[in-house]
Amino acid sequence: SKLIYMSLLRKYEIMILLTEEFNDSELKTWVFNYAKTLRKFSVCDISVISRGKHNLAYSIDEKLKGNYIQLNFSSMPKYIGNFANILKMDSHVLRFLVF
């Protein structure tokens, strides 16, 4: 049954643009908590890459800078909507994209 479960997993990448207000430790805490949420949905192989703080090409919600975070993980496709909804409800998330 483990083999069947593994065959249902797909690799995903989410690029998340967070507000710039976070300092490094707050950013780590946010990412840790989001990763913990993903684990509730049997997500595995989570890796986090901080892409740093960058100027935005245009303002989003009157913000001109943002923190870029890349999350890579394996999940069953049926859960991707849940992950997106969690991000949509988070006021610190300016934009995100699932690949």
KEDRENNU-863795 format. One record per residue: x, y, z of N, C-alpha, C, O in turn; residue number from 1. Coordinates in nm, 2 decimals, decimal comma. Layout:
# residues N
{{X Y Z} {X Y Z} {X Y Z} {X Y Z} NUM}
...
***
This chain:
# residues 99
{{0,08 -0,12 0,00} {0,00 0,00 0,00} {0,09 0,13 0,00} {0,04 0,23 -0,05} 1}
{{0,21 0,12 0,06} {0,30 0,23 0,05} {0,34 0,27 -0,09} {0,35 0,38 -0,13} 2}
{{0,36 0,16 -0,17} {0,39 0,18 -0,31} {0,28 0,25 -0,39} {0,31 0,34 -0,47} 3}
{{0,16 0,22 -0,36} {0,04 0,28 -0,43} {0,04 0,43 -0,39} {0,01 0,52 -0,47} 4}
{{0,06 0,45 -0,26} {0,06 0,59 -0,21} {0,16 0,67 -0,28} {0,14 0,79 -0,32} 5}
{{0,28 0,62 -0,29} {0,39 0,69 -0,35} {0,36 0,72 -0,50} {0,40 0,83 -0,55} 6}
{{0,29 0,63 -0,56} {0,26 0,66 -0,71} {0,16 0,77 -0,72} {0,15 0,82 -0,83} 7}
{{0,08 0,80 -0,62} {-0,02 0,91 -0,63} {0,04 1,04 -0,60} {-0,02 1,15 -0,62} 8}
{{0,17 1,05 -0,55} {0,23 1,17 -0,52} {0,28 1,24 -0,65} {0,33 1,18 -0,74} 9}
{{0,27 1,38 -0,65} {0,33 1,46 -0,75} {0,42 1,56 -0,69} {0,40 1,60 -0,57} 10}
{{0,52 1,60 -0,76} {0,61 1,71 -0,71} {0,55 1,85 -0,75} {0,50 1,87 -0,86} 11}
{{0,56 1,94 -0,65} {0,50 2,07 -0,67} {0,61 2,17 -0,62} {0,69 2,14 -0,54} 12}
{{0,59 2,29 -0,67} {0,67 2,41 -0,63} {0,57 2,52 -0,61} {0,49 2,55 -0,70} 13}
{{0,58 2,59 -0,50} {0,50 2,71 -0,48} {0,59 2,83 -0,45} {0,68 2,82 -0,37} 14}
{{0,58 2,93 -0,53} {0,65 3,05 -0,51} {0,55 3,15 -0,44} {0,45 3,18 -0,49} 15}
{{0,60 3,19 -0,32} {0,51 3,28 -0,24} {0,58 3,41 -0,22} {0,70 3,42 -0,19} 16}
{{0,50 3,52 -0,24} {0,55 3,65 -0,22} {0,48 3,70 -0,09} {0,36 3,72 -0,09} 17}
{{0,57 3,72 0,01} {0,52 3,77 0,14} {0,55 3,92 0,16} {0,64 3,97 0,10} 18}
{{0,47 3,98 0,24} {0,50 4,13 0,27} {0,64 4,14 0,33} {0,70 4,05 0,39} 19}
{{0,70 4,26 0,31} {0,84 4,28 0,34} {0,86 4,30 0,49} {0,97 4,30 0,54} 20}
{{0,75 4,32 0,57} {0,76 4,35 0,71} {0,84 4,25 0,79} {0,90 4,28 0,90} 21}
{{0,83 4,12 0,75} {0,90 4,02 0,83} {1,05 4,04 0,84} {1,11 4,07 0,74} 22}
{{1,10 4,02 0,96} {1,24 4,00 0,98} {1,28 3,86 0,96} {1,18 3,78 0,94} 23}
{{1,40 3,82 0,96} {1,44 3,68 0,93} {1,38 3,58 1,02} {1,33 3,48 0,97} 24}
{{1,37 3,61 1,15} {1,32 3,51 1,24} {1,16 3,49 1,22} {1,11 3,38 1,23} 25}
{{1,10 3,60 1,19} {0,95 3,60 1,17} {0,92 3,52 1,04} {0,83 3,45 1,03} 26}
{{1,01 3,54 0,94} {1,00 3,47 0,81} {1,01 3,32 0,83} {0,93 3,24 0,78} 27}
{{1,11 3,28 0,91} {1,14 3,14 0,94} {1,02 3,08 1,01} {0,97 2,97 0,98} 28}
{{0,96 3,16 1,11} {0,84 3,11 1,18} {0,72 3,09 1,09} {0,65 2,99 1,10} 29}
{{0,70 3,19 1,00} {0,59 3,18 0,91} {0,60 3,05 0,82} {0,51 2,98 0,81} 30}
{{0,72 3,04 0,77} {0,75 2,92 0,68} {0,73 2,79 0,75} {0,67 2,69 0,70} 31}
{{0,79 2,78 0,87} {0,78 2,66 0,96} {0,63 2,63 0,98} {0,59 2,51 0,97} 32}
{{0,55 2,73 1,02} {0,41 2,70 1,05} {0,33 2,66 0,92} {0,24 2,57 0,93} 33}
{{0,36 2,72 0,80} {0,30 2,68 0,68} {0,34 2,53 0,65} {0,25 2,45 0,61} 34}
{{0,46 2,50 0,66} {0,51 2,36 0,64} {0,44 2,26 0,73} {0,41 2,15 0,69} 35}
{{0,42 2,31 0,85} {0,35 2,22 0,95} {0,21 2,19 0,90} {0,16 2,08 0,92} 36}
{{0,15 2,30 0,85} {0,01 2,28 0,80} {0,01 2,19 0,68} {-0,08 2,10 0,67} 37}
{{0,11 2,20 0,59} {0,12 2,11 0,48} {0,13 1,96 0,52} {0,07 1,87 0,46} 38}
{{0,21 1,94 0,63} {0,23 1,80 0,68} {0,10 1,73 0,72} {0,09 1,61 0,72} 39}
{{0,00 1,81 0,76} {-0,13 1,76 0,80} {-0,20 1,69 0,68} {-0,28 1,60 0,70} 40}
{{-0,16 1,73 0,56} {-0,21 1,67 0,44} {-0,12 1,56 0,38} {-0,12 1,54 0,26} 41}
{{-0,04 1,50 0,47} {0,06 1,40 0,42} {0,16 1,44 0,32} {0,20 1,36 0,23} 42}
{{0,19 1,57 0,32} {0,29 1,62 0,23} {0,43 1,57 0,27} {0,46 1,56 0,39} 43}
{{0,52 1,54 0,18} {0,65 1,49 0,22} {0,76 1,56 0,13} {0,72 1,63 0,03} 44}
{{0,88 1,54 0,16} {1,00 1,60 0,09} {0,99 1,75 0,08} {1,01 1,81 -0,03} 45}
{{0,95 1,82 0,19} {0,94 1,96 0,19} {1,08 2,03 0,19} {1,16 2,00 0,28} 46}
{{1,11 2,12 0,10} {1,23 2,20 0,11} {1,19 2,34 0,09} {1,10 2,38 0,01} 47}
{{1,26 2,43 0,16} {1,23 2,57 0,16} {1,35 2,65 0,11} {1,46 2,62 0,16} 48}
{{1,33 2,74 0,01} {1,44 2,82 -0,04} {1,40 2,96 -0,03} {1,30 3,01 -0,09} 49}
{{1,47 3,04 0,05} {1,44 3,18 0,06} {1,51 3,25 -0,05} {1,63 3,25 -0,07} 50}
{{1,43 3,32 -0,13} {1,48 3,39 -0,25} {1,51 3,54 -0,22} {1,55 3,62 -0,31} 51}
{{1,49 3,58 -0,09} {1,53 3,71 -0,05} {1,42 3,82 -0,07} {1,31 3,79 -0,12} 52}
{{1,46 3,94 -0,03} {1,37 4,05 -0,04} {1,40 4,13 -0,17} {1,51 4,16 -0,20} 53}
{{1,29 4,16 -0,25} {1,32 4,23 -0,38} {1,21 4,34 -0,40} {1,10 4,34 -0,35} 54}
{{1,25 4,43 -0,48} {1,16 4,54 -0,53} {1,06 4,47 -0,62} {1,09 4,39 -0,70} 55}
{{0,93 4,52 -0,61} {0,83 4,47 -0,70} {0,83 4,55 -0,83} {0,86 4,67 -0,82} 56}
{{0,79 4,49 -0,94} {0,78 4,56 -1,06} {0,66 4,67 -1,06} {0,67 4,77 -1,13} 57}
{{0,56 4,64 -0,98} {0,45 4,73 -0,96} {0,40 4,71 -0,81} {0,43 4,61 -0,75} 58}
{{0,33 4,81 -0,76} {0,29 4,80 -0,62} {0,17 4,70 -0,61} {0,08 4,70 -0,69} 59}
{{0,17 4,62 -0,50} {0,06 4,53 -0,47} {0,01 4,56 -0,33} {0,09 4,56 -0,24} 60}
{{-0,11 4,60 -0,32} {-0,17 4,65 -0,19} {-0,08 4,76 -0,13} {-0,05 4,75 -0,01} 61}
{{-0,04 4,85 -0,22} {0,05 4,96 -0,18} {0,19 4,92 -0,13} {0,26 5,00 -0,06} 62}
{{0,23 4,80 -0,15} {0,36 4,75 -0,11} {0,45 4,75 -0,23} {0,41 4,72 -0,34} 63}
{{0,58 4,79 -0,21} {0,68 4,80 -0,32} {0,79 4,70 -0,31} {0,86 4,69 -0,40} 64}
{{0,79 4,63 -0,20} {0,89 4,52 -0,18} {0,83 4,40 -0,12} {0,72 4,41 -0,07} 65}
{{0,89 4,28 -0,14} {0,83 4,16 -0,09} {0,94 4,06 -0,07} {1,05 4,06 -0,13} 66}
{{0,91 3,96 0,02} {1,00 3,85 0,05} {0,95 3,73 -0,04} {0,83 3,69 -0,03} 67}
{{1,04 3,67 -0,12} {1,01 3,56 -0,20} {1,05 3,43 -0,13} {1,17 3,42 -0,09} 68}
{{0,96 3,34 -0,12} {0,99 3,21 -0,06} {0,95 3,10 -0,17} {0,84 3,10 -0,22} 69}
{{1,04 3,00 -0,19} {1,00 2,89 -0,28} {0,99 2,77 -0,19} {1,08 2,73 -0,11} 70}
{{0,88 2,69 -0,21} {0,86 2,57 -0,13} {0,85 2,46 -0,24} {0,77 2,47 -0,33} 71}
{{0,92 2,35 -0,22} {0,91 2,23 -0,30} {0,87 2,12 -0,22} {0,91 2,11 -0,10} 72}
{{0,78 2,04 -0,27} {0,73 1,93 -0,19} {0,66 1,82 -0,28} {0,63 1,85 -0,40} 73}
{{0,63 1,71 -0,22} {0,55 1,61 -0,29} {0,41 1,59 -0,22} {0,41 1,59 -0,09} 74}
{{0,31 1,58 -0,30} {0,17 1,58 -0,24} {0,08 1,50 -0,34} {0,11 1,49 -0,45} 75}
{{-0,03 1,46 -0,28} {-0,14 1,41 -0,37} {-0,21 1,53 -0,43} {-0,24 1,63 -0,36} 76}
{{-0,24 1,53 -0,56} {-0,30 1,64 -0,63} {-0,42 1,70 -0,57} {-0,45 1,82 -0,57} 77}
{{-0,50 1,61 -0,51} {-0,63 1,66 -0,45} {-0,62 1,76 -0,34} {-0,71 1,83 -0,31} 78}
{{-0,50 1,77 -0,28} {-0,48 1,87 -0,17} {-0,43 2,00 -0,21} {-0,43 2,10 -0,13} 79}
{{-0,39 2,02 -0,34} {-0,33 2,15 -0,38} {-0,43 2,27 -0,36} {-0,39 2,38 -0,32} 80}
{{-0,56 2,24 -0,38} {-0,66 2,35 -0,36} {-0,66 2,40 -0,21} {-0,67 2,52 -0,19} 81}
{{-0,64 2,30 -0,12} {-0,63 2,34 0,02} {-0,52 2,43 0,05} {-0,53 2,53 0,12} 82}
{{-0,40 2,40 -0,01} {-0,28 2,48 0,02} {-0,30 2,62 -0,04} {-0,26 2,72 0,03} 83}
{{-0,36 2,63 -0,15} {-0,39 2,76 -0,21} {-0,49 2,84 -0,13} {-0,47 2,96 -0,11} 84}
{{-0,59 2,77 -0,08} {-0,69 2,85 0,01} {-0,63 2,90 0,14} {-0,66 3,01 0,18} 85}
{{-0,54 2,82 0,20} {-0,47 2,87 0,32} {-0,39 3,00 0,29} {-0,39 3,09 0,37} 86}
{{-0,32 3,00 0,17} {-0,24 3,11 0,13} {-0,33 3,23 0,10} {-0,30 3,35 0,14} 87}
{{-0,45 3,21 0,04} {-0,54 3,32 0,00} {-0,59 3,39 0,13} {-0,62 3,51 0,12} 88}
{{-0,60 3,32 0,24} {-0,66 3,37 0,36} {-0,56 3,44 0,44} {-0,59 3,51 0,54} 89}
{{-0,43 3,43 0,41} {-0,32 3,49 0,49} {-0,29 3,63 0,44} {-0,26 3,65 0,33} 90}
{{-0,31 3,73 0,54} {-0,29 3,87 0,50} {-0,14 3,90 0,47} {-0,12 4,01 0,41} 91}
{{-0,05 3,82 0,51} {0,09 3,84 0,48} {0,13 3,80 0,33} {0,24 3,83 0,29} 92}
{{0,04 3,72 0,27} {0,07 3,67 0,14} {0,02 3,77 0,03} {-0,10 3,79 0,02} 93}
{{0,11 3,83 -0,05} {0,07 3,92 -0,15} {0,03 3,85 -0,28} {-0,07 3,88 -0,34} 94}
{{0,11 3,75 -0,31} {0,08 3,66 -0,43} {0,14 3,53 -0,41} {0,24 3,51 -0,33} 95}
{{0,09 3,43 -0,49} {0,16 3,30 -0,49} {0,13 3,23 -0,62} {0,03 3,26 -0,69} 96}
{{0,21 3,14 -0,66} {0,20 3,06 -0,78} {0,24 2,92 -0,76} {0,34 2,89 -0,70} 97}
{{0,15 2,83 -0,80} {0,18 2,68 -0,78} {0,22 2,63 -0,92} {0,16 2,65 -1,02} 98}
{{0,34 2,56 -0,92} {0,39 2,49 -1,04} {0,37 2,34 -1,02} {0,41 2,27 -1,12} 99}
***
